[in-house]
Amino acid sequence: MADNNTVIVKNEKQGFLKKIGNSIASIPAGIIILIMGILILAGNEQDNVQNIKDVKELRNQIKDVSSESVDSQYEGKLVAIKGKLTYNDAVLKDDAFNVNVKAPAFSRNVEVYQWVEDSEAKDDTTTYTYSKEWSSKIIDSDDFHSASGHQNLKEDEIKYKGERFQTEESLKVGAYTLNNNFKSMLSTDKEMSIPEDVVLPEGYVVYNKYITNSVNPSSPVVGDIRISYNKAEYDDVSVLGKQVGDTIESYTSKNNKTYAKLYKGSKNSTEMINNIEAGNKFMKWFKRALGTILIIMGIGLILGPITTLIGYIPFLGNIVNSMIGVVSFLLGLIISLVVIAIAWFVVRPVLSIILLVVVIALIAGIVYLKKKKTVEQK
């Protein structure tokens, strides 16, 4: 049975002309989405080629260097160092709650207890379900189908915001100082407990690892706030970058792409570059999948009017529409492969021609062997 947090709405039944009109109106959107997919695929292949060249350059240029002392022979070179990360034992402070942390960086996390809307369309009805959850993202309840009784706080009604704090002291690894850009790479992923000397504003209490204004923390109500902290906790680190004097800065490749990496733990240059290469490969396949999906979606929207028309044919409608769905998928896949092939030909014409010649030679060889076998059998 539906309760006050579930709203079932009977969908307006669209007539033939309105459905056709909506599907025709979706054609421009389909064209835009199709073009977006093509651009993503084309740009991704160009980036992929540059990334392959960059990784090769990094492997050829990088030197594993001891962090115990600065070696001038590596001036201006791409280097890999490892050692204990130090930051002059800096103490950071969140004045809002008098939270002091000995760390290179820490973050204040603010969550609000809010209404969340989920919807499910089935047959001729749509069911809207409302539940409550903690979220650091402010959810605009004005966009809900049924905003009455499900109001959330507005952004400007929340006194405290999430914030990141990081040291102004220099980060060092042995004899080397890290450029300030490395500070943003520090991950605040270590949970903190609330310190005993925390200063609580009126109406706030400490509950487990949170500072909260809930009257009953175990049973919060919409609009309640809870605050927690995370810090960056580092010991041994590995760093990749360019040596400039006694400083490690970003390295710029021949393709004008910058590289500066900081990893937890002890890694050599090969391991760090392998991580860069693995990240490049993930993004390559992610963008290939994204571009292909967008192209298929675009084709589906472009063919929308045909799908709508055929949907009115008794018995055959569902079958033909399923076939159109398959056609959209196959056509989208073919277009994606063609775009990737063309992009590869543009950015690597010599390799593409060699591969094409090899493929043609293989096909010719297979045809020749097949004809020869046929002649021998006669």
Stockholm file with secondary structure:
# STOCKHOLM 1.0

chainA/1-378         MADNNTVIVKNEKQGFLKKIGNSIASIPAGIIILIMGILILAGNEQDNVQNIKDVKELRNQIKDVSSESVDSQYEGKLVAIKGKLTYNDAVLKDDAFNVNVKAPAFSRNVEVYQWVEDSEAKDDTTTYTYSKEWSSKIIDSDDFHSASGHQNLKEDEIKYKGERFQTEESLKVGAYTLNNNFKSMLSTDKEMSIPEDVVLPEGYVVYNKYITNSVNPSSPVVGDIRISYNKAEYDDVSVLGKQVGDTIESYTSKNNKTYAKLYKGSKNSTEMINNIEAGNKFMKWFKRALGTILIIMGIGLILGPITTLIGYIPFLGNIVNSMIGVVSFLLGLIISLVVIAIAWFVVRPVLSIILLVVVIALIAGIVYLKKKKTVEQK
#=GR chainA/1-378 SS CCCTTEEEEECCCCCHHHHHHHHHHHHHHHHHHHHHHHHHHHHHHHHHHHHHHHHHHHHHHCEECCSSSCCGGGTTSEEEEEEEEECTTCEEEETTTTEEEESSEEEEEEEEEEEEEEEEEETTEEEEEEEEEEESSCCCGGGSSSCTTCCCCCGGGCSCCCEEEECSSCEEETTEEECGGGGGGCCCCEECCCCTTCCCCTTCEEETTEEECCSSTTSCCTTCEEEEEEECCCSEEEEEEEEETTEEECEECTTSCEECEEEESCCCHHHHHHHHHHHHHHHHHHHHHHHHHHHHHHHHHHTHHHHHHHTTSTTHHHHHHHHHHHHHHHHHHHHHHHHHHHHHHHHCHHHHHHHHHHHHHHHHHHHHHHHHHHHHHC
#=GC SS_cons         CCCTTEEEEECCCCCHHHHHHHHHHHHHHHHHHHHHHHHHHHHHHHHHHHHHHHHHHHHHHCEECCSSSCCGGGTTSEEEEEEEEECTTCEEEETTTTEEEESSEEEEEEEEEEEEEEEEEETTEEEEEEEEEEESSCCCGGGSSSCTTCCCCCGGGCSCCCEEEECSSCEEETTEEECGGGGGGCCCCEECCCCTTCCCCTTCEEETTEEECCSSTTSCCTTCEEEEEEECCCSEEEEEEEEETTEEECEECTTSCEECEEEESCCCHHHHHHHHHHHHHHHHHHHHHHHHHHHHHHHHHHTHHHHHHHTTSTTHHHHHHHHHHHHHHHHHHHHHHHHHHHHHHHHCHHHHHHHHHHHHHHHHHHHHHHHHHHHHHC
//
